[in-house]
Amino acid sequence: MSEFLAELIGTMILVIFGGGVVGGVVLKKSKAEGAGWIVVSIGWGLAVAMGVYAVGNVSEAHINPAVTIGFAAIGEFPWAKVPMYITAQMVGAFIGAVIVFFQYLPHWKETEDTAAKLSVFSTDPAVKSIPSNLVSEVIGTFVLVMGLLFIGANQFTEGLNPAIVGLLIVAIGMSLGGTTGYAINPARDLGPRIAHALLPIIGKGDSNWRYAWIPVIGPIIGGVYGAVFYNAMFIGEVSGLFWMMSVVIAIILAIALTTELKKHNGSIKSANNSSEKEAV
């Protein structure tokens, strides 16, 4: 099996299980309807573990462009292979989403909520705030890539590594996923979002392209920073990229904080104005 095919199949498996568990939880008349966020987090963790088990011995199972780019940024993966890996991941994610569509074929017409249908394919923030949503994806993927490097630095019983990686995904989902649905993977979000736009899903709504750049750019920033941060703090290799990314992260955090404070102050001012008018 080629590395291209391995990344394609691994990412396809990831999306079949991951998108599948979301479909089971949110689509009407599914036997798993309403099972909740814990089930979704565990499902995605198992999805990653299965993808890694399937193709880890062929391509190291990146199954995530943010991981591929992050590893390349610290010399753990050749840049020449990055375009091939990302293409395979995108195609695999798209195919996986199409399979999930057919799995739940009778349930699309039973579900009126267009946002629920989109969530089977792609992420959407619980509270829409672009700078803060970007921060959430950056932090989640920062933890993911650092966690993968932590795991790689330890010795486990043969065959246990993929399960540990799956547990890392569960932990990220339960701890950090409630804000944006933790895409932490550009292919996992963009490939299925394209599938959502193209497939004849009964009663589907907009594919929310206005938000689509967040789960692409955020994970790439977080993945690269997670890799260079690990190298700087744990290996002692402090690079120019580390300092540059540190400045980028600081700017993003400052913008997010300023935006939320402005919204808060605006809400207080609006409430005070309303109280004054009522008093008059």
C-alpha positions as CSV (number, residue, x, y, z in Angstrom):
1,M,0.0,0.0,0.0
2,S,1.3,3.5,-0.9
3,E,1.5,6.3,1.7
4,F,-1.1,8.2,-0.3
5,L,-3.6,5.4,-0.2
6,A,-2.8,4.8,3.5
7,E,-3.6,8.5,4.4
8,L,-6.7,8.4,2.3
9,I,-8.0,5.2,4.0
10,G,-7.0,6.3,7.5
11,T,-8.8,9.6,7.1
12,M,-11.8,8.0,5.6
13,I,-12.0,5.6,8.6
14,L,-11.7,8.6,10.9
15,V,-14.6,10.4,9.3
16,I,-16.8,7.3,9.0
17,F,-16.6,6.7,12.7
18,G,-16.5,10.4,13.8
19,G,-19.2,11.7,11.5
20,G,-21.1,8.5,12.2
21,V,-21.3,9.0,15.9
22,V,-22.4,12.6,15.5
23,G,-25.1,11.4,13.1
24,G,-26.3,8.9,15.6
25,V,-26.6,11.5,18.3
26,V,-28.2,14.4,16.5
27,L,-30.3,12.9,13.7
28,K,-34.0,12.2,14.4
29,K,-35.2,8.6,15.0
30,S,-31.6,7.3,15.4
31,K,-31.5,4.8,18.2
32,A,-28.6,6.8,19.6
33,E,-30.4,10.2,19.4
34,G,-29.7,12.4,22.3
35,A,-26.8,10.3,23.6
36,G,-24.8,13.5,24.3
37,W,-21.4,15.0,24.1
38,I,-19.5,12.3,26.1
39,V,-20.6,9.7,23.5
40,V,-19.5,12.0,20.7
41,S,-16.1,12.6,22.3
42,I,-15.5,8.9,22.9
43,G,-16.7,8.1,19.3
44,W,-14.2,10.6,17.8
45,G,-11.4,9.2,20.1
46,L,-12.1,5.6,18.8
47,A,-12.3,7.0,15.3
48,V,-8.8,8.3,15.5
49,A,-7.5,5.1,17.2
50,M,-9.0,3.0,14.4
51,G,-7.5,5.2,11.7
52,V,-4.1,4.9,13.3
53,Y,-4.4,1.2,13.8
54,A,-5.3,0.8,10.1
55,V,-2.5,2.6,8.5
56,G,0.0,3.6,11.1
57,N,2.6,1.1,9.9
58,V,2.4,2.5,6.4
59,S,2.2,6.3,6.6
60,E,2.5,6.9,10.4
61,A,-1.2,7.8,10.2
62,H,-1.1,11.6,10.3
63,I,-4.7,11.7,9.0
64,N,-4.6,15.4,9.7
65,P,-3.0,18.2,7.7
66,A,-2.2,20.1,11.0
67,V,-0.2,17.1,12.2
68,T,1.6,16.8,8.8
69,I,2.5,20.5,8.7
70,G,3.4,20.6,12.4
71,F,5.8,17.7,12.1
72,A,7.3,19.1,8.9
73,A,7.9,22.4,10.7
74,I,10.3,20.7,13.1
75,G,12.0,18.4,10.6
76,E,10.1,15.3,11.7
77,F,8.5,14.9,8.2
78,P,9.8,15.9,4.7
79,W,8.2,19.0,3.2
80,A,8.2,17.4,-0.2
81,K,5.6,14.9,1.0
82,V,3.3,17.4,2.6
83,P,1.1,18.2,-0.5
84,M,0.6,14.5,-1.2
85,Y,-0.4,13.8,2.4
86,I,-2.8,16.7,2.6
87,T,-4.4,15.7,-0.8
88,A,-4.9,12.2,0.4
89,Q,-6.4,13.3,3.7
90,M,-8.8,15.7,2.0
91,V,-10.0,13.0,-0.4
92,G,-10.3,10.4,2.3
93,A,-12.4,12.8,4.5
94,F,-14.7,13.6,1.6
95,I,-15.2,9.9,0.9
96,G,-15.8,9.1,4.5
97,A,-18.5,11.9,4.7
98,V,-20.3,10.4,1.6
99,I,-20.4,7.0,3.3
100,V,-21.9,8.6,6.5
101,F,-24.5,10.3,4.2
102,F,-25.6,6.9,2.9
103,Q,-25.5,5.3,6.3
104,Y,-28.1,7.7,7.6
105,L,-30.1,8.0,4.3
106,P,-33.6,7.7,5.8
107,H,-32.8,10.1,8.7
108,W,-32.2,13.3,6.7
109,K,-35.8,13.8,5.9
110,E,-36.8,13.0,9.5
111,T,-34.5,15.8,10.8
112,E,-35.7,19.4,10.4
113,D,-32.8,21.1,12.1
114,T,-30.4,22.1,9.3
115,A,-27.6,22.9,11.8
116,A,-27.9,19.4,13.2
117,K,-27.5,18.0,9.6
118,L,-24.4,20.2,9.0
119,S,-22.9,19.1,12.4
120,V,-22.7,15.5,11.1
121,F,-20.2,16.8,8.5
122,S,-18.6,19.9,9.9
123,T,-18.1,22.0,13.1
124,D,-19.8,25.1,14.2
125,P,-19.2,27.2,17.3
126,A,-21.5,27.1,20.3
127,V,-21.1,30.9,20.6
128,K,-20.2,32.7,17.4
129,S,-17.2,34.9,18.0
130,I,-14.6,34.7,15.3
131,P,-11.4,35.6,17.2
132,S,-12.4,33.4,20.2
133,N,-13.4,30.5,17.9
134,L,-10.0,30.8,16.2
135,V,-8.4,30.7,19.7
136,S,-10.3,27.5,20.6
137,E,-9.1,25.7,17.5
138,V,-5.5,26.9,18.0
139,I,-5.5,25.7,21.6
140,G,-7.1,22.3,20.8
141,T,-4.6,21.6,18.0
142,F,-1.7,22.9,20.0
143,V,-2.6,20.3,22.7
144,L,-3.1,17.6,20.1
145,V,0.3,18.0,18.4
146,M,2.2,18.4,21.7
147,G,0.3,15.4,23.0
148,L,1.3,13.3,20.0
149,L,4.9,14.3,20.6
150,F,4.6,13.4,24.3
151,I,3.2,10.0,23.4
152,G,6.0,9.4,20.9
153,A,8.6,10.1,23.5
154,N,7.4,7.3,25.7
155,Q,7.6,3.5,25.4
156,F,4.4,1.6,25.4
157,T,3.5,-2.1,24.9
158,E,3.5,-2.9,21.2
159,G,0.2,-1.9,19.6
160,L,-0.9,0.4,22.4
161,N,0.1,3.7,21.0
162,P,-3.0,4.2,18.8
163,A,-5.3,3.6,21.8
164,I,-3.4,6.2,23.8
165,V,-3.7,8.6,20.9
166,G,-7.5,7.9,20.9
167,L,-7.6,8.7,24.6
168,L,-5.9,12.0,23.8
169,I,-8.7,12.9,21.4
170,V,-11.3,12.0,24.0
171,A,-9.6,14.2,26.5
172,I,-9.4,17.1,24.1
173,G,-13.1,16.6,23.2
174,M,-14.3,16.5,26.8
175,S,-12.1,19.3,28.0
176,L,-11.8,21.7,25.1
177,G,-14.4,20.6,22.5
178,G,-17.5,22.3,23.8
179,T,-16.7,25.7,22.3
180,T,-16.3,24.9,18.6
181,G,-16.8,21.1,18.3
182,Y,-13.0,20.7,18.1
183,A,-12.3,20.2,14.5
184,I,-8.5,20.2,15.2
185,N,-8.1,18.9,11.7
186,P,-8.6,20.9,8.5
187,A,-9.3,17.8,6.4
188,R,-11.8,16.4,8.9
189,D,-13.8,19.6,8.6
190,L,-13.3,20.9,5.1
191,G,-13.6,17.6,3.2
192,P,-17.0,16.8,4.8
193,R,-18.2,20.4,4.4
194,I,-17.6,20.1,0.7
195,A,-19.5,16.8,0.7
196,H,-22.4,18.5,2.6
197,A,-22.5,21.2,-0.1
198,L,-22.5,18.7,-3.0
199,L,-24.7,15.9,-1.7
200,P,-28.5,15.8,-2.2
201,I,-29.3,15.9,1.5
202,I,-33.0,16.4,2.0
203,G,-33.8,19.7,3.6
204,K,-30.2,20.7,4.1
205,G,-29.3,24.3,4.8
206,D,-26.3,26.5,4.2
207,S,-22.8,24.8,4.5
208,N,-21.7,27.9,6.6
209,W,-18.7,28.8,4.4
210,R,-18.4,32.1,6.3
211,Y,-17.0,30.0,9.2
212,A,-15.2,27.4,7.2
213,W,-11.8,29.1,7.3
214,I,-11.6,28.9,11.2
215,P,-11.3,25.0,11.4
216,V,-8.6,25.2,8.7
217,I,-6.4,28.1,9.7
218,G,-6.8,27.6,13.5
219,P,-5.6,24.0,13.5
220,I,-2.6,24.8,11.2
221,I,-1.5,27.6,13.5
222,G,-2.0,25.5,16.6
223,G,-0.3,22.4,15.1
224,V,2.8,24.3,14.1
225,Y,3.0,26.1,17.4
226,G,2.5,22.8,19.3
227,A,5.4,21.3,17.4
228,V,7.9,24.2,17.8
229,F,6.9,24.7,21.4
230,Y,7.6,21.1,22.2
231,N,11.0,21.3,20.5
232,A,11.8,24.5,22.4
233,M,10.7,23.4,25.8
234,F,11.5,19.7,25.8
235,I,14.3,19.3,23.3
236,G,16.0,22.7,23.8
237,E,15.8,23.6,20.1
238,V,14.6,27.2,20.1
239,S,14.1,28.3,16.5
240,G,13.2,31.5,14.8
241,L,9.8,29.9,13.9
242,F,9.1,29.4,17.6
243,W,9.5,33.1,18.3
244,M,7.6,34.1,15.2
245,M,4.7,31.8,16.1
246,S,4.8,33.0,19.7
247,V,4.2,36.6,18.5
248,V,1.3,35.4,16.2
249,I,-0.3,33.5,19.1
250,A,0.0,36.6,21.4
251,I,-1.6,38.8,18.7
252,I,-4.5,36.3,18.3
253,L,-5.1,36.1,22.0
254,A,-5.0,39.9,22.4
255,I,-7.5,40.4,19.6
256,A,-9.8,37.7,21.1
257,L,-9.7,39.3,24.5
258,T,-10.2,42.8,23.3
259,T,-13.2,41.7,21.2
260,E,-14.9,40.0,24.1
261,L,-14.3,42.9,26.4
262,K,-15.7,45.3,23.9
263,K,-18.8,43.1,23.5
264,H,-19.2,43.0,27.3
265,N,-18.8,46.7,27.7
266,G,-21.2,47.3,24.9
267,S,-23.8,45.1,26.5
268,I,-23.5,47.0,29.8
269,K,-23.8,50.3,28.1
270,S,-26.9,49.1,26.2
271,A,-28.4,47.8,29.4
272,N,-27.7,51.1,31.2
273,N,-29.3,53.1,28.4
274,S,-32.4,51.0,28.5
275,S,-32.7,51.5,32.3
276,E,-32.4,55.3,31.9
277,K,-35.1,55.3,29.3
278,E,-37.4,53.3,31.5
279,A,-36.7,55.6,34.4
280,V,-37.7,58.6,32.3
